[in-house]
């Protein structure tokens, strides 16, 4: 009984824990294809499209895909930037706020759609 009382105490005192909602990877892939698939691919050994191949983008330095010719603003503005969930979220919401003068015109205002794209990219390593 003493153990239960201790657990009950901590449950009453500690703030509730926010559990991440699992992501439907099929929905994430579909969102990537819908939002990004015209200009990007995320597959090993694939070449670029209008934008660079996004396979392995998480943890990669910005502007570092050898087979892609980046715009001057991206190369200079992306100097030192490493893609992670937070930077990708900002980039997808408003690329110009991350790298002014970049040529990516796509913006995604919906945070749920951005999350799906990012979750998909996390699987593409």
N, C-alpha and C positions, 0 to 999 in steps of 0.2 A: 504494500500500500504506500510505503514511503517513496518508492520510485515513481509511482503514478502521480503522487502529489508534486514531486519535483518537476516532472514533465508538464503537468497542468500549470504550474507556476510560470515556467518559461514560455509556454504558449500564450499565457495571458499578458506577459510583460513585453515580449518581443514583437516588433511590427510584423505584419503579414509579409510573407515572401512572395514576390511576383515570379511565377513560373512562366518561362517562355512557352508560347504556344507552338506546338510542332508544326512544321511546314509541310504541306503537300508538295512533294518534289515534282510530281507531274504538272501541277498547277504552276510551280516555279519555272519549270522548263517552258511551258506554254507562254508564260508572261515574258520570259526572256526572248523567245522567238517573235512574239507580237511586238514588243517594245524595241528590241535591239537587233533582231535577226536580219533586217534589211541591210544594215551596215556592218554587222559584226558576226563572227563565228566564235565559238568557244570549244574548239576541238584540237587535239594534238595533231601536229603535222599539217594542219590546214593553213593555207595562205591567208593574207588579209583580204578584206572586202574594201568598202569605202573607209572603214575604220580598221584598227588593228585586231588581230586574233586575241580574244580575251581568255583563252585557256591559260590557267596559271596566273591570272591577274592579281589575285589576293596575295599580298606580300611583295609584289613586283614594284620596282621603281617606275614612276611615270615616264613615258617617252622612251622606253627601252626595248621595244620589239624591233629586232634588227631588220626584219623584212618589211617594215612599214615606214613611210616617209611622213613624219609629223610636221605640222605647221610650225613656223618659227615661234609663235606665241606659246605653243604647247611645250616645245623643247625648252625655252627659257623659263616659262611660268611653271613648268612641271619639275624644274630642277630641285631635287631633294624630296619631292613628294613620293610617298609610298602608298599604294592602294591598300586600304583596309576597309572594313565595313563602314566606318564613319566617313572617310573621304569619298568612298563610292556613293554613299547616301547623299552627301552634299553635291557631288558631281552630277548625279542623276536628277537632283532637284533643280540645279542651276549651274551648268558647266562654266558659264562666264564668271560666276562668283568665285570659282576655284582657280581657274586659269583664264584671266581676261584675254580676249582676242582668240581664243580657241575656236575651231571651226565646227565643233559639234553643236547642232542646233536643237537637238532633242532635249526636252525637259519633261520630267514626270512629277506632277504636284502631289499625287496620291502616295502617302508613305507606305501603304500596304503593298502597292505594286512595286515600289522601289525595294521593299524588303524581299519580295519574291525573287526579283532579279538578282539581288545580292546573295540570297540563299542558294540560288542555282549556281552562281559563279563560285561559291564556296565549294561546290561539289566538283568543279572542273579544274582539277590540279594534276 
